[in-house]
């Protein structure tokens, strides 16, 4: 699905806050997923508590996370979870936009 640049930019800013990233995240969807996957991989290796807190805060569905964790490598797990995170934030941004129009 194609998303508007404004929506992607909003999601990138939100994820920058959630992950406390010290650099600006890209507004391109695939590049955003790659950047989030790098941060997820780091957290998986070094700070599982913060990783779980972020998943809870973003409200990623637990059964989807469990399925994503079944991947063969840590890198695949990180990529799968990054896609879930970006997908969830896009959905939340769409809902915010829709209700702000009414």
C-alpha positions as CSV (number, residue, x, y, z in Angstrom):
1,X,0.0,0.0,0.0
2,X,1.2,3.5,-0.8
3,X,1.1,6.1,1.9
4,X,1.3,9.9,1.7
5,X,4.6,11.5,2.4
6,X,3.0,13.5,5.2
7,X,1.7,10.3,6.9
8,X,5.1,8.6,6.6
9,X,6.9,11.7,7.9
10,X,4.5,11.7,10.9
11,X,5.2,8.0,11.6
12,X,9.0,8.6,11.3
13,X,8.8,11.4,13.8
14,X,6.7,9.3,16.2
15,X,9.1,6.3,16.0
16,X,12.1,8.7,16.5
17,X,10.5,9.7,19.8
18,X,9.6,6.1,20.8
19,X,13.0,4.8,20.1
20,X,14.7,7.9,21.5
21,X,16.7,8.0,18.3
22,X,19.3,10.8,18.1
23,X,19.0,11.0,14.3
24,X,16.1,11.8,12.1
25,X,14.4,8.7,10.7
26,X,13.7,8.6,6.9
27,X,10.2,9.2,5.5
28,X,10.6,6.5,2.8
29,X,8.7,3.4,4.0
30,X,11.3,0.8,3.1
31,X,14.2,2.8,4.4
32,X,12.2,3.5,7.6
33,X,11.7,-0.2,8.1
34,X,15.4,-0.8,7.6
35,X,16.3,1.8,10.2
36,X,13.8,0.5,12.7
37,X,15.1,-3.0,12.1
38,X,18.6,-1.9,13.0
39,X,17.3,-0.4,16.3
40,X,15.2,-3.5,17.0
41,X,18.2,-5.8,16.4
42,X,20.3,-3.7,18.8
43,X,17.6,-3.8,21.5
44,X,17.1,-7.6,21.0
45,X,20.8,-8.1,21.6
46,X,21.4,-5.5,24.4
47,X,18.2,-4.4,26.1
48,X,15.3,-6.8,26.0
49,X,13.4,-4.9,28.6
50,X,13.4,-1.7,26.6
51,X,12.5,-3.6,23.5
52,X,9.4,-5.2,25.2
53,X,8.4,-1.8,26.7
54,X,8.5,-0.3,23.2
55,X,6.4,-3.1,21.8
56,X,3.9,-2.6,24.6
57,X,3.9,1.2,24.1
58,X,3.3,0.9,20.3
59,X,0.7,-1.8,21.0
60,X,1.9,-4.4,18.6
61,X,-0.2,-7.5,18.8
62,X,1.5,-10.2,20.8
63,X,0.5,-13.1,18.5
64,X,2.1,-11.3,15.6
65,X,5.3,-10.7,17.6
66,X,5.5,-14.4,18.5
67,X,5.1,-15.3,14.9
68,X,7.8,-12.8,13.8
69,X,10.1,-14.3,16.4
70,X,10.1,-17.7,14.7
71,X,12.3,-16.5,11.9
72,X,15.6,-18.3,11.3
73,X,18.0,-15.4,12.2
74,X,18.1,-12.4,14.5
75,X,18.2,-10.2,11.4
76,X,15.0,-11.7,10.0
77,X,13.3,-11.4,13.4
78,X,14.3,-7.7,13.6
79,X,13.1,-7.1,10.1
80,X,9.8,-8.8,10.7
81,X,9.2,-6.9,14.0
82,X,10.2,-3.6,12.3
83,X,7.5,-4.2,9.7
84,X,5.0,-4.9,12.4
85,X,6.0,-1.7,14.2
86,X,5.8,0.5,11.1
87,X,2.6,-1.1,10.1
88,X,1.0,-0.4,13.5
89,X,2.2,3.2,13.6
90,X,0.9,3.8,10.1
91,X,-2.5,2.5,11.2
92,X,-2.5,4.7,14.2
93,X,-1.5,7.7,12.1
94,X,-4.3,7.0,9.6
95,X,-6.8,6.8,12.4
96,X,-5.5,10.1,13.9
97,X,-5.7,11.8,10.5
98,X,-9.2,10.5,9.8
99,X,-10.6,11.7,13.1
100,X,-8.9,15.0,12.9
101,X,-10.8,15.7,9.7
102,X,-14.2,15.3,11.4
